[in-house]
Amino acid sequence: MLILEVEQPNAGPDAEKLAALTQFLIGRATNTGATKTISTPAYLQLAQNMGISLSQSQLASLSQQPPLNGLISNVEPDKITFKGAEPEVDDSDMSPDQARATVDKMAKRAASKGA
C-alpha cells in the first residue's frame, strides 16, 4: 500500500472510513477463504451504519480515486469486487505435447552432459 492511499488530503474523512471498511472486508474474506466480493446493497448498508450516506453511483466514482482505487476493482449494481479477487490468468501457451517434447529434450541434454 502506498502512503498516498493512506493519507489523501482531498479525499475527506468519508473516503478514509470507506477505505478502512473495505480493508476490513478484504481481510475477512482472506481469513475465511471467501470470495473477495460483497453485494452492493450490503456494502452501502455497512457504510450507512458507519454514518456515511452513499449511493451506488457515488461509490463507483469514489472507487476510481485514491484510496479506494487500490482496494476496489469493480463496482456493479449487484456486487462490488475487491482487488485480488480476479482469477489468475494462465499465460502458458504450451500444449501438453509441446511440454512433453521440451521435457524430453531437456532430459536428453542432461543425460548427454552427465555421461
Backbone as numpy.savetxt, mean C-alpha at the origin, in Angstrom:
# Nx Ny Nz CAx CAy CAz Cx Cy Cz
9.18 6.26 5.84 8.33 7.42 5.84 9.23 8.65 5.84
8.88 9.59 5.02 9.63 10.84 4.94 9.16 11.80 6.02
10.04 12.67 6.45 9.68 13.66 7.45 8.58 14.58 6.92
8.53 14.78 5.60 7.46 15.58 5.01 6.09 14.97 5.28
6.05 13.62 5.32 4.79 12.95 5.54 4.32 13.08 6.99
5.24 13.36 7.89 4.89 13.47 9.30 4.45 14.89 9.63
5.16 15.86 9.12 4.86 17.24 9.46 4.70 18.08 8.20
3.49 18.40 7.85 3.18 19.27 6.72 2.58 20.55 7.28
3.23 21.68 7.12 2.71 22.91 7.70 1.35 23.30 7.14
1.06 22.97 5.87 -0.22 23.38 5.28 -1.24 22.25 5.26
-0.89 21.09 5.81 -1.81 19.96 5.77 -2.94 20.11 6.77
-2.69 20.75 7.87 -3.73 20.97 8.87 -3.85 19.79 9.81
-4.49 20.02 10.94 -4.61 18.97 11.96 -5.47 17.80 11.49
-6.47 18.05 10.64 -7.32 16.95 10.18 -6.52 15.96 9.34
-5.65 16.44 8.48 -4.83 15.55 7.66 -3.90 14.73 8.54
-3.37 15.34 9.58 -2.50 14.61 10.51 -3.28 13.55 11.26
-4.50 13.87 11.69 -5.34 12.88 12.37 -5.71 11.74 11.43
-6.02 12.07 10.17 -6.35 11.04 9.19 -5.13 10.16 8.90
-3.95 10.76 8.86 -2.73 9.98 8.65 -2.52 9.01 9.82
-2.75 9.48 11.04 -2.61 8.62 12.22 -3.63 7.48 12.17
-4.86 7.80 11.81 -5.91 6.77 11.69 -5.51 5.75 10.63
-5.04 6.23 9.49 -4.67 5.35 8.39 -3.50 4.46 8.77
-2.50 5.03 9.45 -1.36 4.23 9.89 -1.81 3.15 10.88
-2.74 3.50 11.75 -3.27 2.53 12.70 -3.96 1.38 11.96
-4.79 1.72 10.96 -5.52 0.70 10.22 -4.57 -0.20 9.42
-3.54 0.40 8.83 -2.56 -0.40 8.10 -1.82 -1.35 9.05
-1.46 -0.84 10.21 -0.80 -1.66 11.22 -1.67 -2.82 11.68
-2.94 -2.54 11.90 -3.88 -3.60 12.31 -4.00 -4.65 11.23
-4.12 -4.22 9.98 -4.25 -5.16 8.87 -3.00 -6.02 8.75
-1.84 -5.40 8.93 -0.58 -6.14 8.84 -0.47 -7.14 9.98
-0.80 -6.74 11.18 -0.68 -7.62 12.36 -1.65 -8.79 12.31
-2.82 -8.58 11.73 -3.82 -9.65 11.71 -3.80 -10.44 10.41
-3.00 -10.00 9.45 -2.93 -10.69 8.16 -4.13 -10.40 7.28
-4.85 -9.35 7.58 -6.03 -8.99 6.80 -5.62 -8.20 5.56
-6.57 -8.05 4.64 -6.29 -7.25 3.46 -6.17 -5.79 3.88
-5.37 -5.04 3.15 -5.14 -3.64 3.49 -6.15 -2.76 2.76
-7.41 -3.04 3.04 -8.52 -2.24 2.50 -9.53 -2.03 3.62
-10.37 -1.03 3.43 -11.48 -0.77 4.35 -12.60 -0.18 3.51
-13.82 -0.41 3.93 -14.93 0.19 3.19 -14.90 1.70 3.41
-15.24 2.43 2.37 -15.22 3.89 2.45 -16.17 4.39 3.53
-17.41 3.87 3.61 -18.28 4.34 4.69 -17.71 4.09 6.08
-17.05 2.94 6.28 -16.46 2.65 7.59 -15.34 3.62 7.92
-14.49 3.93 6.93 -13.39 4.88 7.15 -13.96 6.26 7.48
-14.96 6.69 6.73 -15.57 8.00 6.98 -16.22 8.05 8.36
-16.79 6.93 8.79 -17.40 6.87 10.12 -16.33 6.96 11.20
-15.20 6.29 11.00 -14.10 6.38 11.96 -13.59 7.82 12.05
-13.47 8.47 10.89 -13.04 9.87 10.87 -14.06 10.74 11.61
-15.34 10.48 11.39 -16.41 11.23 12.07 -16.31 11.04 13.58
-16.00 9.80 14.01 -15.85 9.51 15.44 -14.68 10.28 16.05
-13.70 10.64 15.20 -12.54 11.41 15.66 -12.80 12.92 15.57
-14.01 13.30 15.17 -14.35 14.71 15.07 -13.99 15.35 13.74
-13.76 14.52 12.72 -13.39 15.05 11.40 -14.57 14.86 10.46
-15.14 15.96 10.02 -16.23 15.92 9.06 -15.61 15.80 7.67
-15.93 14.72 6.96 -15.24 14.41 5.72 -16.18 13.69 4.76
-16.16 14.09 3.49 -16.92 13.38 2.47 -15.97 12.50 1.67
-16.54 11.62 0.86 -15.73 10.73 0.05 -14.90 11.52 -0.96
-15.46 12.56 -1.54 -14.71 13.37 -2.51 -13.59 14.16 -1.83
-13.83 14.64 -0.61 -12.78 15.33 0.13 -11.64 14.36 0.47
-12.01 13.14 0.85 -11.00 12.14 1.15 -10.18 11.81 -0.10
-10.84 11.67 -1.23 -10.13 11.39 -2.48 -9.13 12.50 -2.79
-9.52 13.73 -2.56 -8.63 14.87 -2.79 -7.46 14.86 -1.81
-7.75 14.62 -0.54 -6.70 14.58 0.48 -5.73 13.43 0.26
-6.22 12.34 -0.32 -5.36 11.17 -0.52 -4.32 11.40 -1.61
-4.45 12.49 -2.36 -3.48 12.83 -3.40 -2.39 13.76 -2.88
-2.50 14.18 -1.61 -1.57 15.13 -1.03 -0.90 14.51 0.20
0.33 14.96 0.51 0.97 14.48 1.74 0.14 14.87 2.95
0.09 14.11 3.97 0.78 12.85 4.22 0.02 11.62 3.73
-1.24 11.78 3.32 -2.05 10.61 2.96 -1.61 9.95 1.66
-0.95 10.68 0.77 -0.56 10.07 -0.50 0.49 8.98 -0.31
1.16 8.98 0.82 2.11 7.91 1.13 1.46 6.73 1.83
0.18 6.85 2.15 -0.51 5.80 2.90 -1.68 5.18 2.15
-2.37 5.98 1.34 -3.56 5.52 0.62 -3.22 5.45 -0.87
-3.49 4.29 -1.48 -3.19 4.17 -2.90 -4.41 4.44 -3.76
-5.64 4.19 -3.26 -6.82 4.38 -4.08 -8.05 4.59 -3.20
-8.88 5.54 -3.61 -10.16 5.78 -2.93 -11.26 5.57 -3.95
-12.12 4.59 -3.69 -13.25 4.29 -4.55 -14.52 4.53 -3.74
-15.67 4.60 -4.40 -16.91 4.81 -3.64 -17.19 3.73 -2.59
-16.76 2.49 -2.86 -17.07 1.42 -1.93 -15.91 0.98 -1.05
-14.65 1.26 -1.46 -13.53 0.84 -0.61 -12.32 1.74 -0.79
-11.47 1.70 0.24 -10.20 2.43 0.25 -9.11 1.38 0.30
-8.12 1.52 -0.58 -7.00 0.60 -0.63 -5.76 1.32 -0.11
-5.11 0.71 0.86 -3.91 1.30 1.44 -2.69 0.86 0.65
-1.61 1.63 0.79 -0.34 1.28 0.14 0.11 -0.08 0.68
0.68 -0.87 -0.19 1.14 -2.20 0.19 0.10 -3.28 -0.01
-1.10 -2.91 -0.41 -2.15 -3.90 -0.64 -2.14 -4.42 -2.06
-1.39 -3.75 -2.95 -1.36 -4.17 -4.33 -0.65 -5.51 -4.43
-1.16 -6.41 -5.26 -0.49 -7.71 -5.41 0.87 -7.52 -6.05
1.81 -8.38 -5.65 3.14 -8.30 -6.23 3.09 -8.75 -7.67
3.80 -8.04 -8.51 3.82 -8.34 -9.93 5.00 -9.26 -10.20
4.73 -10.35 -10.91 5.80 -11.28 -11.29 6.36 -10.82 -12.62
7.60 -10.33 -12.60 8.23 -9.82 -13.81 8.91 -10.92 -14.61
8.77 -12.14 -14.21 9.43 -13.24 -14.89 8.72 -13.54 -16.21
9.46 -13.41 -17.30 8.92 -13.71 -18.62 9.38 -15.08 -19.09
10.03 -15.83 -18.23 10.62 -17.10 -18.62 9.59 -18.21 -18.45
9.43 -19.01 -19.50 8.53 -20.16 -19.42 9.22 -21.28 -18.64
8.47 -22.27 -18.19 9.10 -23.39 -17.47 10.16 -24.11 -18.32
9.91 -24.26 -19.61 10.90 -24.92 -20.47 12.18 -24.10 -20.57
12.04 -22.78 -20.67 13.22 -21.92 -20.73 14.00 -21.99 -19.41
13.29 -22.01 -18.31 13.94 -22.10 -17.00 14.70 -23.42 -16.87
14.06 -24.51 -17.30 14.70 -25.83 -17.24 15.96 -25.85 -18.10
15.89 -25.28 -19.31 17.05 -25.23 -20.20 18.18 -24.41 -19.59
17.84 -23.31 -18.95 18.85 -22.47 -18.31 19.53 -23.21 -17.17
18.76 -23.90 -16.36 19.32 -24.65 -15.24 20.22 -25.77 -15.76
19.77 -26.48 -16.80 20.60 -27.54 -17.39 21.92 -26.99 -17.90
21.87 -25.86 -18.58 23.06 -25.23 -19.12 24.02 -24.83 -17.99
23.46 -24.27 -16.91 24.31 -23.88 -15.78 24.91 -25.11 -15.11
24.15 -26.19 -15.02 24.65 -27.40 -14.39 25.79 -28.01 -15.21
25.65 -28.02 -16.53 26.70 -28.53 -17.40 27.96 -27.70 -17.28
27.79 -26.37 -17.21 28.94 -25.48 -17.09 29.65 -25.71 -15.75
28.88 -25.86 -14.69 29.46 -26.10 -13.37 30.17 -27.46 -13.33
29.58 -28.47 -13.97 30.18 -29.81 -13.98 31.50 -29.79 -14.76
31.55 -29.06 -15.86 32.79 -29.02 -16.67 33.90 -28.27 -15.94
33.57 -27.29 -15.13 34.58 -26.54 -14.38 35.09 -27.36 -13.19
34.26 -28.22 -12.67 34.61 -29.02 -11.51 35.48 -30.22 -11.88
35.49 -30.63 -13.13 36.24 -31.83 -13.53 37.68 -31.56 -13.85
